[in-house]
C-alpha cells in the first residue's frame, strides 16, 4: 500500500508516525518532508500547495491513499483534484473546506442551523465595521474571514484596539485577501476545548478532547500563535458535554453542509467555548489541529488508517467507536526566538539520543530541516515534545523534561501547558 502525506509540519509528522504504526508494511511518501519526517518516508519534491502537481504525481505513482494535513491545499481543491483522478483522499472538498476558509460562510451556516456560537456581523467596508464596534463596545473579537495561518482572530479589550484591528484588515490589508471580509463577533467568556471528529458526510465519530494554548506567554499572555502546546484529555469535556456537542454542533453541522451541497468528508475540528449556557462554537477547521494532533493521536489505540480509508473510499463510519488509552498526553512547542514575529533560521538543533529512545516522550518536528546531516531550525514553531503518562502530571513532567533537554539557540517555550487542568486536579 502506498500512502502520501501532503504537508510537512508537526501535524503531518504526527500523522505519518500514527499511520506507520497502523500500517508498518506500507510505503510512505510526503511532500518536502521536514527533518523528522524525512527518515520515515520518501520525499516528494513538490510544494504541499501544488494541487495539479501533487495530483499528477500521485496518479503516476499509483498512490492508494492521500492524507492532506494543511487547510491551504484543501481550500484550493486538492481533494477534488485527486478524486477526479480516481485517487482516494482523506480531506474535504474545496466547497466543504469553506467551513474554515471562509468564516463568513461558517458563521452563516451556524446561524441557519441553530448551532450555538457568538453573535456576529460580517463586513467588507471599514467604516461600517467601525460603527458596529462602537455600538457593541468591548471586549470584542475581530476576525479575518479567510485563512490567516491561525493569526487572523484578534481579541480586542479596548475600543482603540478593536478599531485598529478593523483598520489593519480592511484598510491596510495586513492579511491580504484573507482580511478583505471581516467578521466582528461577541467576546465569549469560558474555557476552550478542541473536538476532532472523523466524518463520512453523514456520520461524525468524535475523537478524544484536547485543549490548545494559543498565546505565546505563560498564563496565556501576549500575542496569539499557531499554538504553543496542548494536552488531552480535558476533564471538563464530560460524557454529557460530548453528547451535547454531538447533538447541538456536529450533527447539525453535517446536515447543514449536506443542505449547502458540500457534504463534509474528512476531519472536522470544532473549537468550542464552554460557557455558562453550554458549549458554543468559536471556529471550525477542515483538518486536524496543530498541536492538538500531537496529543490526541498518541493516545489513540485503534487504527486511524481504517477510519481514513473508509471515508476516502466513500464508506460509512456508522458503528465505529475508536478506543483511546486511559492515560494522558501533553505537548510543549519549542519555538524560534522572535516567534510569532520575525525570526531567524538555520540554528543547529541537538536532540539527546536518550530522548529519542524514551518511551514516555515523542518528539514531533515542525520547522526543521536536514542541512547536510545537521538538523537545523527552519520555522517559527520548531518541535513539539509530547510527554505520555498515566496521569497529566506525569505527561507534563515528561514533556517539560524533554523540552529542557533539547538545545538550539534562541529556544523559547511555555512551561505551563495544561495549567488550568493541573490546577483543577489540585482543587485550586
C-alpha positions as CSV (number, residue, x, y, z in Angstrom):
1,X,0.0,0.0,0.0
2,X,1.2,3.5,-0.9
3,X,0.3,6.5,1.3
4,X,1.1,10.1,0.6
5,X,1.1,12.7,3.3
6,X,0.6,16.3,2.0
7,X,2.2,18.8,4.3
8,X,5.4,18.9,6.3
9,X,4.7,20.4,9.7
10,X,4.2,19.0,13.2
11,X,0.7,17.8,12.5
12,X,1.9,15.9,9.4
13,X,4.8,14.3,11.3
14,X,2.3,13.1,13.8
15,X,0.0,11.7,11.1
16,X,2.9,10.0,9.5
17,X,4.0,8.5,12.8
18,X,0.5,7.2,13.6
19,X,-0.2,5.8,10.1
20,X,3.2,4.0,10.2
21,X,2.1,2.4,13.5
22,X,-1.2,1.4,11.8
23,X,0.4,0.0,8.6
24,X,4.1,-0.8,9.2
25,X,4.4,-2.6,5.9
26,X,3.0,0.3,3.8
27,X,5.2,2.6,1.7
28,X,5.0,6.3,2.8
29,X,5.7,9.5,0.9
30,X,5.5,13.1,1.9
31,X,5.7,16.5,0.2
32,X,9.1,18.1,1.1
33,X,9.3,16.4,4.5
34,X,10.8,18.1,7.4
35,X,13.9,16.9,9.3
36,X,12.0,14.5,11.5
37,X,9.7,13.1,8.7
38,X,12.5,12.5,6.2
39,X,13.9,9.3,7.7
40,X,10.4,7.8,7.9
41,X,9.3,8.3,4.3
42,X,10.3,9.0,0.7
43,X,10.3,12.7,0.0
44,X,8.4,14.2,-3.0
45,X,9.8,17.5,-4.2
46,X,6.5,19.2,-4.6
47,X,5.1,22.1,-2.5
48,X,2.0,21.0,-0.5
49,X,0.1,23.7,-2.2
50,X,0.9,22.4,-5.8
51,X,-2.5,20.9,-6.4
52,X,-2.1,19.8,-10.0
53,X,1.5,18.6,-9.4
54,X,0.6,16.5,-6.4
55,X,-2.5,15.0,-8.1
56,X,-0.5,14.1,-11.2
57,X,2.4,12.6,-9.2
58,X,0.0,10.6,-7.0
59,X,-1.7,9.2,-10.1
60,X,1.6,8.3,-11.8
61,X,2.9,6.6,-8.7
62,X,-0.2,4.6,-8.1
63,X,-0.8,6.0,-4.6
64,X,-3.6,4.2,-2.7
65,X,-4.4,7.0,-0.2
66,X,-3.6,10.7,0.2
67,X,-3.9,12.3,3.6
68,X,-3.9,16.1,3.4
69,X,-2.7,17.9,6.5
70,X,-2.9,21.7,6.0
71,X,-6.0,23.7,5.2
72,X,-4.5,25.6,2.3
73,X,-4.3,22.8,-0.2
74,X,-7.8,21.6,0.8
75,X,-9.2,25.1,0.2
76,X,-7.5,25.1,-3.2
77,X,-9.2,21.9,-4.2
78,X,-6.6,19.2,-3.5
79,X,-9.3,16.6,-2.6
80,X,-11.3,17.5,-5.7
81,X,-8.3,17.1,-8.0
82,X,-7.4,13.7,-6.5
83,X,-10.9,12.4,-6.6
84,X,-11.3,13.4,-10.2
85,X,-8.3,11.1,-10.9
86,X,-9.7,8.2,-9.0
87,X,-7.3,8.6,-6.0
88,X,-8.7,8.1,-2.5
89,X,-8.2,11.2,-0.5
90,X,-8.8,11.8,3.2
91,X,-9.8,15.5,3.3
92,X,-12.8,17.5,2.4
93,X,-13.6,19.1,-1.0
94,X,-12.9,22.8,-1.6
95,X,-16.6,23.6,-1.1
96,X,-16.7,21.8,2.2
97,X,-13.4,23.4,3.3
98,X,-15.1,26.7,3.2
99,X,-16.2,25.9,6.8
100,X,-12.6,27.1,7.6
101,X,-11.5,29.1,4.6
102,X,-14.5,31.5,5.0
103,X,-15.5,32.5,8.5
104,X,-18.4,34.4,6.9
105,X,-19.7,31.1,5.3
106,X,-19.1,29.2,8.6
107,X,-21.0,31.8,10.7
108,X,-23.9,31.9,8.3
109,X,-24.0,28.1,8.3
110,X,-24.2,28.1,12.1
111,X,-26.9,30.8,12.1
112,X,-29.1,28.9,9.7
113,X,-28.6,25.6,11.6
114,X,-29.2,27.0,15.0
115,X,-25.7,25.9,16.1
116,X,-24.6,27.8,19.2
117,X,-21.9,30.4,18.5
118,X,-21.1,34.1,19.3
119,X,-23.3,36.8,17.9
120,X,-21.7,38.4,14.8
121,X,-21.8,40.7,11.8
122,X,-19.8,40.5,8.6
123,X,-18.3,43.5,6.9
124,X,-16.3,44.4,3.8
125,X,-16.3,48.2,4.5
126,X,-14.2,49.6,7.3
127,X,-16.5,52.4,8.3
128,X,-19.5,50.1,8.8
129,X,-17.3,47.8,10.8
130,X,-16.1,50.7,13.0
131,X,-19.6,51.8,13.6
132,X,-20.6,48.3,14.7
133,X,-17.7,48.1,17.0
134,X,-18.5,51.4,18.6
135,X,-22.1,50.4,19.1
136,X,-21.3,47.0,20.5
137,X,-18.4,48.1,22.8
138,X,-15.6,45.9,24.0
139,X,-14.3,43.3,24.7
140,X,-15.0,42.2,21.1
141,X,-13.3,39.9,18.6
142,X,-12.3,40.9,15.1
143,X,-11.6,38.1,12.6
144,X,-10.2,37.9,9.1
145,X,-12.7,35.8,7.2
146,X,-10.1,33.9,5.2
147,X,-7.1,31.7,6.0
148,X,-4.6,33.6,8.1
149,X,-2.3,30.9,9.5
150,X,-4.1,30.9,12.8
151,X,-3.3,34.6,13.5
152,X,-6.4,36.3,12.0
153,X,-8.5,36.4,15.2
154,X,-7.8,39.4,17.4
155,X,-9.4,39.6,20.8
156,X,-9.8,43.4,21.5
157,X,-10.2,44.5,25.1
158,X,-10.4,48.2,24.3
159,X,-12.1,50.3,21.7
160,X,-8.8,51.6,20.2
161,X,-7.6,48.0,19.8
162,X,-10.8,47.0,18.0
163,X,-10.7,50.0,15.7
164,X,-7.0,49.3,14.9
165,X,-7.8,45.7,14.1
166,X,-10.5,46.7,11.7
167,X,-8.3,49.3,10.0
168,X,-5.4,46.8,9.7
169,X,-7.6,44.2,8.0
170,X,-9.9,46.3,5.8
171,X,-7.9,49.5,5.1
172,X,-4.3,48.3,5.4
173,X,-4.7,44.8,4.1
174,X,-2.3,43.2,6.6
175,X,-3.8,39.7,6.0
176,X,-4.2,40.3,2.2
177,X,-7.3,38.8,0.6
178,X,-7.9,36.8,3.8
179,X,-8.9,40.0,5.6
180,X,-10.9,41.6,2.8
181,X,-14.0,40.4,4.6
182,X,-14.1,40.7,8.4
183,X,-16.3,39.0,11.0
184,X,-16.8,41.1,14.1
185,X,-18.3,39.0,16.9
186,X,-19.2,38.9,20.5
187,X,-16.5,38.1,23.0
188,X,-17.3,34.8,24.8
189,X,-16.2,34.0,28.3
190,X,-15.2,30.5,29.3
191,X,-12.6,27.7,28.7
192,X,-11.9,26.4,25.2
193,X,-12.0,22.7,24.2
194,X,-11.0,21.2,20.8
195,X,-13.0,18.3,19.5
196,X,-11.9,16.4,16.4
197,X,-14.5,14.3,14.6
198,X,-13.9,12.0,11.6
199,X,-16.9,12.4,9.2
200,X,-18.1,10.4,6.2
201,X,-20.5,13.2,5.3
202,X,-23.4,11.9,7.4
203,X,-21.9,10.3,10.5
204,X,-19.4,12.0,12.8
205,X,-17.1,10.0,15.1
206,X,-15.6,12.2,17.8
207,X,-12.1,11.5,18.9
208,X,-10.5,12.5,22.3
209,X,-11.0,16.0,23.6
210,X,-8.0,18.3,23.9
211,X,-7.0,21.9,24.7
212,X,-4.7,24.2,22.8
213,X,-2.7,27.1,24.2
214,X,-2.6,29.9,21.6
215,X,-0.8,32.7,23.5
216,X,3.0,33.0,23.3
217,X,3.4,33.7,27.1
218,X,2.8,31.8,30.2
219,X,-0.5,32.4,31.9
220,X,-2.0,32.9,28.4
221,X,-0.4,36.3,27.8
222,X,1.0,38.0,24.8
223,X,0.1,37.7,21.1
224,X,-1.6,34.7,19.5
225,X,0.4,32.0,17.8
226,X,-0.3,28.9,15.8
227,X,-0.3,27.0,19.2
228,X,2.3,26.7,21.9
229,X,1.2,23.4,23.4
230,X,-1.8,21.2,24.1
231,X,-3.0,18.3,26.3
232,X,-5.5,15.5,26.2
233,X,-8.0,14.5,27.5
234,X,-9.8,17.5,29.1
235,X,-11.8,16.7,32.2
236,X,-14.5,19.3,31.6
237,X,-15.3,17.5,28.3
238,X,-17.5,15.1,30.2
239,X,-19.7,12.4,28.5
240,X,-22.7,14.8,28.9
241,X,-20.6,17.6,27.3
242,X,-19.7,15.4,24.4
243,X,-23.3,14.3,23.9
244,X,-24.3,17.9,23.8
245,X,-21.6,18.7,21.2
246,X,-22.8,15.8,19.1
247,X,-26.5,16.8,19.3
248,X,-26.1,20.6,19.0
249,X,-22.9,21.1,17.0
250,X,-21.6,18.1,15.0
251,X,-24.8,16.6,13.7
252,X,-26.5,19.9,12.7
253,X,-23.2,21.0,11.0
254,X,-23.1,17.9,8.9
255,X,-26.8,18.4,8.0
256,X,-26.1,22.0,7.1
257,X,-23.2,21.1,4.9
258,X,-25.3,18.5,3.1
259,X,-28.0,21.1,2.5
260,X,-25.4,23.5,1.2
261,X,-24.4,20.9,-1.4
262,X,-21.0,20.3,0.2
263,X,-21.1,17.1,2.4
264,X,-18.1,17.2,4.8
265,X,-15.9,14.1,4.4
266,X,-12.7,14.2,6.4
267,X,-11.7,15.6,9.7
268,X,-13.9,18.2,11.2
269,X,-12.4,20.3,14.0
270,X,-14.7,22.1,16.3
271,X,-13.1,24.8,18.5
272,X,-15.6,25.2,21.4
273,X,-16.0,27.6,24.3
274,X,-17.6,26.1,27.4
275,X,-19.8,29.0,28.5
276,X,-22.4,29.1,31.3
277,X,-25.0,28.5,28.6
278,X,-23.1,25.3,27.4
279,X,-20.7,24.8,24.5
280,X,-20.6,27.4,21.8
281,X,-18.5,27.2,18.6
282,X,-15.5,29.5,18.4
283,X,-14.5,28.2,14.9
284,X,-14.5,25.2,12.7
285,X,-11.4,23.8,10.9
286,X,-11.4,21.4,8.0
287,X,-8.4,19.4,9.2
288,X,-6.5,18.2,12.2
289,X,-5.4,20.9,14.6
290,X,-1.8,21.6,15.4
291,X,-0.6,21.0,18.1
292,X,-3.7,19.1,19.3
293,X,-2.9,16.3,16.9
294,X,0.3,15.7,18.8
295,X,-1.6,14.7,21.9
296,X,-4.7,13.1,20.5
297,X,-3.2,10.6,18.1
298,X,-0.5,9.2,20.5
299,X,-3.4,8.2,22.8
300,X,-5.4,6.5,20.0
301,X,-5.3,2.7,20.3
302,X,-7.3,1.8,17.3
303,X,-6.4,2.4,13.6
304,X,-6.7,5.9,12.2
305,X,-5.9,4.4,8.8
306,X,-9.0,2.3,8.8
307,X,-11.2,5.4,9.5
308,X,-9.4,7.5,6.9
309,X,-9.6,4.8,4.2
310,X,-13.3,4.3,4.9
311,X,-14.0,8.0,4.5
312,X,-11.7,8.3,1.4
313,X,-13.3,5.4,-0.3
314,X,-16.9,6.6,0.3
315,X,-17.9,4.1,3.0
316,X,-19.8,4.7,6.2
317,X,-18.5,5.1,9.7
318,X,-21.7,4.1,11.4
319,X,-20.9,1.9,14.3
320,X,-17.2,2.9,14.6
321,X,-16.1,3.6,18.1
322,X,-12.3,4.2,18.2
323,X,-10.6,3.4,21.6
324,X,-8.1,5.6,23.4
325,X,-5.8,4.8,26.3
326,X,-6.7,5.7,29.8
327,X,-3.6,7.9,30.2
328,X,-2.8,11.5,29.3
329,X,-0.6,13.3,26.8
330,X,0.8,16.8,26.9
331,X,2.9,18.5,24.3
332,X,5.2,21.6,24.6
333,X,6.1,23.5,21.5
334,X,9.7,24.8,21.1
335,X,9.7,28.0,19.0
336,X,12.4,30.2,17.4
337,X,13.4,33.4,19.1
338,X,11.1,36.2,17.9
339,X,8.2,34.0,17.1
340,X,5.3,34.8,16.4
341,X,7.0,37.9,14.9
342,X,10.1,37.7,12.7
343,X,12.6,35.0,13.5
344,X,15.8,33.6,12.1
345,X,16.5,30.2,10.7
346,X,19.5,27.9,10.4
347,X,20.2,27.3,14.1
348,X,21.7,23.9,14.9
349,X,19.4,21.6,16.9
350,X,20.7,19.0,19.4
351,X,18.2,16.3,20.5
352,X,19.8,14.0,23.1
353,X,19.8,10.4,21.8
354,X,18.2,9.1,25.0
355,X,15.2,11.4,24.4
356,X,14.5,9.7,21.1
357,X,14.5,6.3,22.8
358,X,12.4,7.3,25.8
359,X,9.0,5.5,25.6
360,X,7.3,8.3,27.5
361,X,8.5,11.1,25.1
362,X,7.8,11.7,21.4
363,X,9.5,14.5,19.5
364,X,7.5,15.7,16.5
365,X,9.2,18.0,14.1
366,X,7.6,21.1,12.6
367,X,10.1,23.8,11.4
368,X,13.2,21.6,11.0
369,X,15.4,20.7,8.0
370,X,18.4,18.5,7.4
371,X,21.4,20.6,6.3
372,X,24.0,18.1,5.2
373,X,23.5,15.8,8.2
374,X,22.9,18.7,10.7
375,X,19.4,19.3,12.0
376,X,18.5,23.0,11.8
377,X,15.6,25.3,12.5
378,X,13.6,26.3,9.5
379,X,10.4,27.7,11.0
380,X,8.8,29.6,13.8
381,X,7.4,26.5,15.6
382,X,10.3,24.1,15.5
383,X,9.5,21.0,17.6
384,X,6.6,19.6,19.7
385,X,7.7,17.5,22.7
386,X,4.9,15.1,23.7
387,X,5.0,13.5,27.1
388,X,2.9,10.4,27.9
389,X,1.9,9.2,31.3
390,X,-0.8,7.5,33.4
391,X,-1.7,11.0,34.6
392,X,-1.5,14.5,33.3
393,X,1.1,15.3,35.9
394,X,3.3,12.5,34.6
395,X,2.8,13.6,31.0
396,X,3.6,17.2,31.8
397,X,6.8,16.2,33.6
398,X,8.0,14.1,30.7
399,X,7.2,16.8,28.2
400,X,8.9,19.6,30.1
401,X,12.0,17.5,30.8
402,X,12.3,16.8,27.1
403,X,11.8,20.5,26.2
404,X,14.5,21.4,28.6
405,X,16.9,18.8,27.2
406,X,16.7,19.9,23.5
407,X,19.1,22.6,22.6
408,X,19.1,25.3,19.9
409,X,20.0,29.0,20.1
410,X,17.0,31.2,20.9
411,X,14.8,28.4,22.0
412,X,11.6,29.6,23.7
413,X,8.7,27.6,25.2
414,X,6.0,27.7,27.8
415,X,6.5,25.8,31.0
416,X,2.8,26.0,32.0
417,X,1.0,24.0,29.3
418,X,-2.0,22.3,30.9
419,X,-2.1,24.8,33.8
420,X,-5.9,25.0,34.0
421,X,-6.3,21.2,34.1
422,X,-3.5,20.8,36.6
423,X,-5.0,23.5,38.9
424,X,-8.4,21.7,38.7
425,X,-6.7,18.5,39.8
426,X,-5.1,20.3,42.8
427,X,-8.5,21.9,43.6
428,X,-7.2,25.4,43.1
